[in-house]
Amino acid sequence: MKLICIMCPMGCELDVTKKGNDIKVTGNTCVRGEVYGKEEVTAPKRVLTALVKTKEGVLPVKTSTMIPKDMIFKVNEEIGNLTLNSAKSGDVIIKNVLGTGADVVVTGDIVKFDI
């Protein structure tokens, strides 16, 4: 499997081969690439960014750490069920979202809209 490593700005082109439980990663220039390649073929994870509704607009949020890729839609649904009165950048609005170990954190100011 060919991948582009996303763990740093280098963007190394990885070649990951899996035979049984043995996983070999080549093309990486640092250990983070090897870890990423192995994780991507066994248990991929992502940081989720989203928007939370408020009475005045929307607030940008993200998970504090990577969550399992197969949980993205469930976590996004959980975030979508919220409507906040107010919050500021850095506030944790959901702690340990759906047991993933990640918090949902506000990352910016309210973006106002008129409907």
DSSP file (Angstrom, degrees, kcal/mol; ACC not computed):
  #  RESIDUE AA STRUCTURE BP1 BP2  ACC     N-H-->O    O-->H-N    N-H-->O    O-->H-N    TCO  KAPPA ALPHA  PHI   PSI    X-CA   Y-CA   Z-CA
    1    1 A M              0   0    0      0, 0.0    15,-3.3     0, 0.0     2,-0.4   0.000 360.0 360.0 360.0 133.3    0.0    0.0    0.0
    2    2 A K  E     +A   15   0A   0     13,-0.2     2,-0.3     2,-0.0    13,-0.2  -0.835 360.0 169.4 -98.3 133.7    1.3    3.4   -0.9
    3    3 A L  E     -A   14   0A   0     11,-2.2    11,-3.0    -2,-0.4     2,-0.6  -0.945  34.0-131.4-137.6 156.5    0.7    6.3    1.5
    4    4 A I  E     -A   13   0A   0     -2,-0.3     9,-0.2     9,-0.2     2,-0.2  -0.971  34.9-124.4-106.2 122.9    1.8    9.9    2.1
    5    5 A C        -     0   0    0      7,-2.9     3,-0.2    -2,-0.6     6,-0.2  -0.452  24.0-172.8 -68.6 135.2    2.8   10.4    5.7
    6    6 A I        +     0   0    0     -2,-0.2    -1,-0.1     1,-0.1    27,-0.0   0.186  59.2  98.0-112.0  14.5    0.9   13.2    7.4
    7    7 A M  S    S+     0   0    0      1,-0.1    -1,-0.1     2,-0.0    -2,-0.0   0.651  95.1   4.1 -82.6 -14.5    2.9   13.3   10.6
    8    8 A C  S >  S-     0   0    0     -3,-0.2     3,-1.0     4,-0.1     4,-0.1  -0.950  86.5 -90.5-156.0 173.3    5.2   16.2    9.6
    9    9 A P  T 3  S+     0   0    0      0, 0.0    -3,-0.0     0, 0.0    -2,-0.0   0.607 106.8  82.8 -68.2 -10.3    5.6   18.6    6.7
   10   10 A M  T 3  S-     0   0    0      1,-0.1    -4,-0.1     2,-0.0    -5,-0.0   0.866  77.4-156.2 -62.9 -36.5    8.0   16.3    4.9
   11   11 A G    <   -     0   0    0     -3,-1.0    -5,-0.1    -6,-0.2    -1,-0.1   0.924  14.8-159.6  61.2  46.9    5.2   14.3    3.4
   12   12 A C        -     0   0    0     -8,-0.1    -7,-2.9     1,-0.1     2,-0.8  -0.257  17.6-121.6 -60.2 142.6    7.3   11.1    2.9
   13   13 A E  E     -A    4   0A   0     14,-0.3     2,-0.3    -9,-0.2    -9,-0.2  -0.790  36.3-161.6 -86.3 111.0    6.0    8.6    0.3
   14   14 A L  E     -A    3   0A   0    -11,-3.0   -11,-2.2    -2,-0.8     2,-0.5  -0.687  17.3-158.2 -97.9 146.9    5.6    5.4    2.3
   15   15 A D  E     -AB   2  26A   0     11,-2.4    11,-1.9    -2,-0.3     2,-0.5  -0.980  17.3-170.5-119.9 114.8    5.3    1.9    1.0
   16   16 A V  E     - B   0  25A   0    -15,-3.3     2,-0.4    -2,-0.5     9,-0.2  -0.922   5.1-175.7-113.3 125.0    3.6   -0.3    3.6
   17   17 A T  E     - B   0  24A   0      7,-2.5     7,-2.8    -2,-0.5     2,-0.5  -0.954   5.2-164.1-119.6 140.4    3.5   -4.1    3.2
   18   18 A K  E     + B   0  23A   0     -2,-0.4     2,-0.5     5,-0.2     5,-0.2  -0.983  12.5 173.5-128.0 123.1    1.6   -6.5    5.5
   19   19 A K  E >  S- B   0  22A   0      3,-2.9     3,-2.1    -2,-0.5     2,-0.3  -0.925  70.6 -53.3-127.8 104.7    2.1  -10.2    5.6
   20   20 A G  T 3  S-     0   0    0     -2,-0.5     0, 0.0     1,-0.3     0, 0.0  -0.520 122.0 -20.5  65.0-124.2    0.2  -11.7    8.5
   21   21 A N  T 3  S+     0   0    0     -2,-0.3     2,-0.6    -3,-0.1    -1,-0.3   0.466 117.4 100.8 -93.2  -3.6    1.1   -9.8   11.6
   22   22 A D  E <   -B   19   0A   0     -3,-2.1    -3,-2.9     2,-0.0     2,-0.5  -0.736  50.7-175.8 -88.7 121.6    4.4   -8.5   10.0
   23   23 A I  E     -B   18   0A   0     -2,-0.6     2,-0.5    -5,-0.2    -5,-0.2  -0.974   4.0-168.1-120.1 127.3    4.2   -4.9    8.8
   24   24 A K  E     -B   17   0A   0     -7,-2.8    -7,-2.5    -2,-0.5     2,-0.5  -0.959   0.1-167.5-118.5 130.5    7.1   -3.3    7.0
   25   25 A V  E     +B   16   0A   0     -2,-0.5     2,-0.3    -9,-0.2    -9,-0.2  -0.968  10.2 173.6-118.2 128.4    7.3    0.4    6.2
   26   26 A T  E     +B   15   0A   0    -11,-1.9   -11,-2.4    -2,-0.5     3,-0.1  -0.909  54.7  48.3-128.0 160.1    9.8    1.9    3.8
   27   27 A G  S    S+     0   0    0      1,-0.4   -14,-0.3    -2,-0.3     2,-0.2   0.251  75.7 126.9  97.6 -11.5   10.3    5.4    2.5
   28   28 A N        -     0   0    0      1,-0.1    -1,-0.4   -13,-0.1     3,-0.1  -0.520  46.2-160.9 -79.9 146.8   10.0    7.2    5.8
   29   29 A T  S    S+     0   0    0     -2,-0.2     2,-0.3    -3,-0.1    -1,-0.1   0.483  76.0  29.3-102.9  -5.5   12.7    9.5    7.0
   30   30 A C  S >> S-     0   0    0      1,-0.0     4,-1.0     0, 0.0     3,-0.8  -0.940  86.6-103.7-145.7 169.6   11.8    9.4   10.7
   31   31 A V  H 3> S+     0   0    0     -2,-0.3     4,-2.3     1,-0.2     5,-0.2   0.780 113.7  67.6 -66.4 -28.0   10.3    7.0   13.1
   32   32 A R  H 3> S+     0   0    0      1,-0.2     4,-2.7     2,-0.2    -1,-0.2   0.867  97.7  54.0 -61.3 -35.0    7.0    8.9   13.1
   33   33 A G  H <> S+     0   0    0     -3,-0.8     4,-2.7     2,-0.2    -1,-0.2   0.883 107.6  49.3 -66.1 -39.0    6.5    7.7    9.5
   34   34 A E  H  X S+     0   0    0     -4,-1.0     4,-2.2     2,-0.2     5,-0.2   0.929 112.8  46.9 -65.5 -44.7    7.0    4.1   10.5
   35   35 A V  H  X S+     0   0    0     -4,-2.3     4,-2.5     2,-0.2     5,-0.2   0.931 113.8  48.8 -61.5 -46.1    4.5    4.4   13.3
   36   36 A Y  H  X S+     0   0    0     -4,-2.7     4,-2.8     1,-0.2    -2,-0.2   0.932 110.8  50.0 -60.0 -47.8    2.0    6.2   11.0
   37   37 A G  H  X S+     0   0    0     -4,-2.7     4,-1.2     1,-0.2    -1,-0.2   0.910 113.3  45.2 -59.4 -44.7    2.3    3.6    8.3
   38   38 A K  H  X S+     0   0    0     -4,-2.2     4,-1.0     1,-0.2     3,-0.3   0.919 115.6  46.8 -66.0 -43.4    1.8    0.7   10.7
   39   39 A E  H  X S+     0   0    0     -4,-2.5     4,-2.9     1,-0.2     3,-0.4   0.873 105.9  59.6 -66.7 -36.4   -1.1    2.4   12.4
   40   40 A E  H  < S+     0   0    0     -4,-2.8    -1,-0.2     1,-0.2    -2,-0.2   0.817 110.4  41.0 -64.5 -30.7   -2.8    3.4    9.1
   41   41 A V  H  < S+     0   0    0     -4,-1.2    -1,-0.2    -3,-0.3    -2,-0.2   0.623 127.3  31.5 -92.2 -13.1   -3.1   -0.2    8.0
   42   42 A T  H  < S-     0   0    0     -4,-1.0    -2,-0.2    -3,-0.4    -3,-0.2   0.793 138.9  -4.3-109.7 -42.9   -4.1   -1.6   11.4
   43   43 A A  S  < S-     0   0    0     -4,-2.9    -2,-0.1    -5,-0.2    -3,-0.1  -0.516  72.8-156.8-154.7  76.5   -6.1    1.1   13.2
   44   44 A P        -     0   0    0      0, 0.0    25,-2.8     0, 0.0    26,-0.4  -0.251  12.6-170.8 -63.8 144.6   -6.3    4.4   11.3
   45   45 A K  E     -C   68   0B   0     23,-0.3     2,-0.3    24,-0.1    21,-0.1  -0.933   6.6-174.9-133.9 156.0   -7.0    7.6   13.3
   46   46 A R  E     -C   67   0B   0     21,-2.4    21,-3.1    -2,-0.3     2,-0.5  -0.981  29.2-117.2-145.5 155.0   -7.8   11.2   12.4
   47   47 A V        -     0   0    0     -2,-0.3     2,-0.5    19,-0.3    19,-0.1  -0.831  36.4-141.5 -87.1 134.1   -8.3   14.6   14.1
   48   48 A L        -     0   0    0     -2,-0.5    15,-1.9    17,-0.4     2,-0.4  -0.856  15.5-168.6-102.3 130.2  -11.9   15.7   13.5
   49   49 A T  E     +D   62   0C   0     -2,-0.5     2,-0.3    13,-0.2    13,-0.2  -0.922  21.8 148.9-111.8 144.9  -12.7   19.4   12.8
   50   50 A A  E     -D   61   0C   0     11,-2.3    11,-2.6    -2,-0.4     2,-0.4  -0.892  40.9-105.0-157.0-178.0  -16.3   20.5   12.9
   51   51 A L  E     -D   60   0C   0     -2,-0.3     2,-0.4     9,-0.2     7,-0.0  -0.972  22.7-152.0-123.5 140.3  -18.7   23.4   13.6
   52   52 A V  E     -D   59   0C   0      7,-2.6     7,-2.5    -2,-0.4     2,-0.1  -0.932  22.0-118.6-112.8 135.2  -21.0   23.7   16.6
   53   53 A K  E     +De  58  83C   0     29,-0.7    31,-2.8    -2,-0.4     2,-0.3  -0.425  33.6 175.3 -69.9 142.5  -24.3   25.7   16.4
   54   54 A T  E     - e   0  84C   0      3,-2.8    31,-0.2    29,-0.2    32,-0.1  -0.829  47.2-102.1-131.2 175.5  -24.8   28.7   18.7
   55   55 A K  S    S+     0   0    0     29,-0.9    30,-0.1    -2,-0.3     3,-0.1   0.724 123.1  38.7 -71.2 -19.4  -27.6   31.2   18.9
   56   56 A E  S    S-     0   0    0     29,-0.2    57,-1.1     1,-0.1     2,-0.3   0.586 130.3 -62.9-105.5 -14.3  -25.5   33.7   17.0
   57   57 A G  E    S- F   0 112C   0     55,-0.2    -3,-2.8    -5,-0.1     2,-0.3  -0.894  73.3 -44.6 166.5-138.5  -23.7   31.5   14.4
   58   58 A V  E     -DF  53 111C   0     53,-2.1    53,-3.1    -2,-0.3    -5,-0.2  -0.941  35.4-145.7-130.5 152.9  -21.3   28.6   14.6
   59   59 A L  E     -D   52   0C   0     -7,-2.5    -7,-2.6    -2,-0.3     2,-0.3  -0.959  21.6-124.9-116.1 133.8  -18.1   27.9   16.5
   60   60 A P  E     +D   51   0C   0      0, 0.0    47,-2.8     0, 0.0    48,-0.8  -0.593  37.6 172.7 -76.2 139.2  -15.1   25.9   15.0
   61   61 A V  E     -DG  50 106C   0    -11,-2.6   -11,-2.3    -2,-0.3     2,-0.3  -0.906  13.2-173.9-138.0 165.5  -14.1   22.9   17.1
   62   62 A K  E     -DG  49 105C   0     43,-1.9    43,-3.0    -2,-0.3   -13,-0.2  -0.979  34.9 -94.7-153.3 162.4  -11.7   20.0   16.9
   63   63 A T  E     - G   0 104C   0    -15,-1.9    41,-0.2    -2,-0.3     4,-0.1  -0.579  30.8-131.1 -77.5 145.5  -10.8   16.8   18.8
   64   64 A S  S    S+     0   0    0     39,-2.6     2,-0.3    -2,-0.2    -1,-0.1   0.691  87.4   6.0 -72.1 -18.6   -7.9   17.3   21.1
   65   65 A T  S    S-     0   0    0     38,-0.3   -17,-0.4   -19,-0.1   -19,-0.1  -0.914 100.5 -65.5-151.2 173.9   -6.2   14.1   19.8
   66   66 A M        -     0   0    0     -2,-0.3   -19,-0.3   -19,-0.1    -2,-0.1  -0.370  45.4-159.5 -68.2 145.7   -6.8   11.6   17.0
   67   67 A I  E     -C   46   0B   0    -21,-3.1   -21,-2.4    -2,-0.1     5,-0.1  -0.857  37.2 -78.9-119.4 158.3   -9.8    9.4   17.2
   68   68 A P  E >   -C   45   0B   0      0, 0.0     3,-2.4     0, 0.0     4,-0.4  -0.334  40.0-128.4 -57.4 135.3  -10.4    6.1   15.4
   69   69 A K  G >  S+     0   0    0    -25,-2.8     3,-1.3     1,-0.3     4,-0.3   0.832 107.6  59.6 -56.6 -34.9  -11.4    6.7   11.8
   70   70 A D  G 3  S+     0   0    0    -26,-0.4    -1,-0.3     1,-0.2     4,-0.2   0.533 101.2  56.5 -75.1  -2.9  -14.4    4.5   12.1
   71   71 A M  G <> S+     0   0    0     -3,-2.4     4,-2.8     1,-0.1     5,-0.3   0.453  77.8  96.8-100.4  -3.8  -15.8    6.8   14.9
   72   72 A I  H <> S+     0   0    0     -3,-1.3     4,-2.6    -4,-0.4     5,-0.2   0.903  85.0  44.8 -56.8 -47.6  -15.7   10.1   12.9
   73   73 A F  H  > S+     0   0    0     -4,-0.3     4,-2.0     2,-0.2    -1,-0.2   0.888 114.5  49.0 -67.3 -37.8  -19.3   10.0   11.8
   74   74 A K  H  > S+     0   0    0     -4,-0.2     4,-2.0     2,-0.2    -2,-0.2   0.917 114.1  45.1 -66.5 -43.4  -20.6    9.1   15.3
   75   75 A V  H  X S+     0   0    0     -4,-2.8     4,-2.3     2,-0.2    -2,-0.2   0.909 112.1  52.3 -66.6 -41.5  -18.5   11.9   17.0
   76   76 A N  H  X S+     0   0    0     -4,-2.6     4,-2.4    -5,-0.3    -1,-0.2   0.882 108.7  50.8 -62.0 -38.0  -19.6   14.4   14.3
   77   77 A E  H  X S+     0   0    0     -4,-2.0     4,-1.1     2,-0.2    -1,-0.2   0.907 108.5  52.0 -64.7 -41.5  -23.2   13.4   15.0
   78   78 A E  H  < S+     0   0    0     -4,-2.0     3,-0.5     1,-0.2     4,-0.3   0.911 112.0  45.9 -60.5 -43.5  -22.6   14.0   18.7
   79   79 A I  H >< S+     0   0    0     -4,-2.3     3,-1.7     1,-0.2   -26,-0.3   0.901 108.5  56.9 -64.8 -41.6  -21.1   17.4   18.0
   80   80 A G  H 3< S+     0   0    0     -4,-2.4    -1,-0.2     1,-0.3    -2,-0.2   0.699  97.2  63.2 -65.3 -20.2  -24.0   18.2   15.6
   81   81 A N  T 3< S+     0   0    0     -4,-1.1    -1,-0.3    -3,-0.5     2,-0.2   0.570  89.2  93.4 -79.7  -9.4  -26.5   17.6   18.4
   82   82 A L    <   -     0   0    0     -3,-1.7   -29,-0.7    -4,-0.3     2,-0.3  -0.555  47.3-177.8 -87.0 148.0  -25.1   20.5   20.4
   83   83 A T  E     -e   53   0C   0     -2,-0.2     2,-0.3   -31,-0.1   -29,-0.2  -0.920  18.8-158.6-137.1 117.7  -26.3   24.1   20.5
   84   84 A L  E     -e   54   0C   0    -31,-2.8   -29,-0.9    -2,-0.3     3,-0.1  -0.666  21.8-150.9 -98.1 149.6  -24.2   26.3   22.7
   85   85 A N  S    S-     0   0    0      1,-0.4     2,-0.3    -2,-0.3   -30,-0.2   0.902  80.1 -30.9 -77.1 -46.9  -25.1   29.7   24.3
   86   86 A S        +     0   0    0    -32,-0.1    -1,-0.4   -31,-0.1     2,-0.3  -0.976  60.8 166.9-164.7 160.2  -21.4   30.8   24.3
   87   87 A A        -     0   0    0     -2,-0.3     2,-0.3    -3,-0.1    23,-0.2  -0.940  20.6-137.1-169.3 159.6  -17.9   29.5   24.5
   88   88 A K    >   -     0   0    0     -2,-0.3     3,-2.4    21,-0.1    18,-0.3  -0.850  42.4 -71.0-125.6 163.5  -14.4   30.8   23.8
   89   89 A S  T 3  S+     0   0    0     -2,-0.3    18,-0.2     1,-0.3     3,-0.1  -0.238 120.0  26.1 -53.5 131.4  -11.3   29.4   22.2
   90   90 A G  T 3  S+     0   0    0     16,-3.0    -1,-0.3     1,-0.3     2,-0.1   0.157  86.6 133.4  99.0 -17.3   -9.8   26.7   24.3
   91   91 A D    <   -     0   0    0     -3,-2.4    15,-2.7    14,-0.1     2,-0.6  -0.443  54.9-133.6 -67.4 136.9  -13.0   25.7   26.1
   92   92 A V  E     +H  105   0C   0     13,-0.2    13,-0.2     1,-0.1     3,-0.2  -0.831  26.8 175.9 -88.1 120.1  -13.7   21.9   26.2
   93   93 A I  E    S+     0   0C   0     11,-2.8     2,-0.4    -2,-0.6    12,-0.2   0.685  72.3  25.9-102.1 -21.2  -17.3   21.4   25.2
   94   94 A I  E    S-H  104   0C   0     10,-1.2    10,-2.9     3,-0.0     3,-0.5  -0.939  75.1-150.8-139.6 119.9  -17.3   17.6   25.3
   95   95 A K  S    S-     0   0    0     -2,-0.4     4,-0.2     1,-0.2     3,-0.2  -0.741  78.7  -7.0 -89.9 135.1  -14.9   15.7   27.5
   96   96 A N  S >  S-     0   0    0     -2,-0.4     3,-2.2     1,-0.2    -1,-0.2   0.921  89.2-139.7  47.9  57.0  -13.8   12.2   26.4
   97   97 A V  G >  S-     0   0    0      5,-2.4     3,-2.2    -3,-0.5     5,-0.4  -0.223  72.4 -18.3 -55.3 122.2  -16.3   12.2   23.5
   98   98 A L  G 3  S-     0   0    0      1,-0.3    -1,-0.3    -3,-0.2    -2,-0.1   0.765 120.7 -65.7  49.0  33.1  -17.9    8.8   23.1
   99   99 A G  G <  S+     0   0    0     -3,-2.2    -1,-0.3    -4,-0.2    -2,-0.2   0.675 103.2 127.2  71.2  18.1  -15.1    7.2   25.2
  100  100 A T  S <  S-     0   0    0     -3,-2.2    -2,-0.1     2,-0.3     3,-0.1   0.645  76.5-119.3 -80.9 -14.2  -12.5    8.0   22.6
  101  101 A G  S    S+     0   0    0      1,-0.3     2,-0.4    -4,-0.1    -5,-0.2   0.357  80.0 113.2  88.5  -5.4  -10.1    9.7   25.0
  102  102 A A        -     0   0    0     -5,-0.4    -5,-2.4    -7,-0.1    -1,-0.3  -0.806  57.1-145.6-103.0 141.5  -10.4   12.9   23.0
  103  103 A D        -     0   0    0     -2,-0.4   -39,-2.6    -7,-0.2     2,-0.6  -0.707  18.4-123.8 -94.9 154.6  -12.0   16.1   24.1
  104  104 A V  E     -GH  63  94C   0    -10,-2.9   -11,-2.8    -2,-0.3   -10,-1.2  -0.915  36.6-169.8 -99.3 121.7  -13.9   18.4   21.7
  105  105 A V  E     -GH  62  92C   0    -43,-3.0   -43,-1.9    -2,-0.6     2,-0.2  -0.908  24.8-119.0-121.0 137.4  -12.3   21.9   22.0
  106  106 A V  E     -G   61   0C   0    -15,-2.7   -16,-3.0    -2,-0.4   -45,-0.3  -0.554  26.9-175.8 -71.2 135.0  -13.3   25.2   20.7
  107  107 A T        -     0   0    0    -47,-2.8     2,-0.3    -2,-0.2   -46,-0.2   0.409  55.8  -3.8-115.7  -0.1  -10.7   26.6   18.3
  108  108 A G  S    S-     0   0    0    -48,-0.8     2,-0.1   -20,-0.0     3,-0.1  -0.906  81.6 -57.8-167.4-166.2  -11.9   30.0   17.4
  109  109 A D        -     0   0    0     -2,-0.3     2,-0.1     1,-0.1    -2,-0.1  -0.446  62.2 -79.8 -91.8 164.2  -14.5   32.7   17.5
  110  110 A I        -     0   0    0    -23,-0.2     2,-0.7   -51,-0.1   -51,-0.2  -0.406  35.5-145.7 -62.9 132.7  -18.2   32.6   16.6
  111  111 A V  E     -F   58   0C   0    -53,-3.1   -53,-2.1    -2,-0.1     2,-0.2  -0.923  22.4-142.8 -99.6 115.0  -18.8   33.0   12.8
  112  112 A K  E     +F   57   0C   0     -2,-0.7     2,-0.3   -55,-0.2   -55,-0.2  -0.472  23.5 175.4 -83.4 149.9  -22.1   34.9   12.6
  113  113 A F        -     0   0    0    -57,-1.1     2,-0.5    -2,-0.2    -2,-0.0  -0.982  23.7-137.0-147.5 156.5  -24.7   34.2    9.9
  114  114 A D              0   0    0     -2,-0.3   -58,-0.0     1,-0.1   -57,-0.0  -0.973 360.0 360.0-116.9 129.6  -28.2   35.4    9.0
  115  115 A I              0   0    0     -2,-0.5    -1,-0.1     0, 0.0     0, 0.0   0.355 360.0 360.0-119.7 360.0  -30.8   32.9    7.9
